[in-house]
Amino acid sequence: MYCPFCSKVDTKVLESRLLNDSIRRRRECLNCSNRFTTYETAKIHLKVLKRKGHEQEFDITKVKKSIKRACGKIEAEVISNLTRKIELKILNKKTNTIKSAEIGNIVLNELKKTNKMAYLRFASVHKEIEDPELMKKELNTIIKR
Ligand SMILES: [Zn+2]
C-alpha cells in the first residue's frame, strides 16, 4: 500500500477492524509518520454473458432484485438467504464467465424448491412464456412433483 502523503510503500498497521463486507485498517507510514485508512474488500471476477452476446460484470444485487420481484411480498431475510444460496451456487461453478440463462436456471431451480408461485412468475419472465399452453406445461412440471 502506497502512502498517500509520500508514496513510499512501508506502512505499519495500527488497527484492523472487521466490518460487514470489508476490513478496515488504520496505517501509519514508516517514512513520513502520517496516518491513513485502507479498506479491503473481496472482489470476484465473474462476467455474465447476456443473451444478446455482450458481457457484464456479475452483480448479485441484480439477481436479488429479480428474485424479489418474483417473490412479491415476503420477508427480506428469506430473500437474502435465498440470494446467498444462489450466489454460492454460481460462485461454486468456478468459472470466469457464466451465461445469463444459466444464472436464470439456478434461480429457477431454487425457487422451484422453495416458492412455487415465485417460480412461475420468474419462469414467465426468464423463459419468456407468452403462450398459455407453455405456461400450462410449466405448471404441470410443478404439479407432477
Ligand atoms: Zn508517508
Boltz pocket constraint, residues with backbone or C-beta under 6 A from the ligand:
constraints:
  - pocket:
      binder: B
      contacts: [[A, 3], [A, 4], [A, 5], [A, 6], [A, 7], [A, 8], [A, 29], [A, 30], [A, 31], [A, 32], [A, 33], [A, 34]]
      max_distance: 6.0
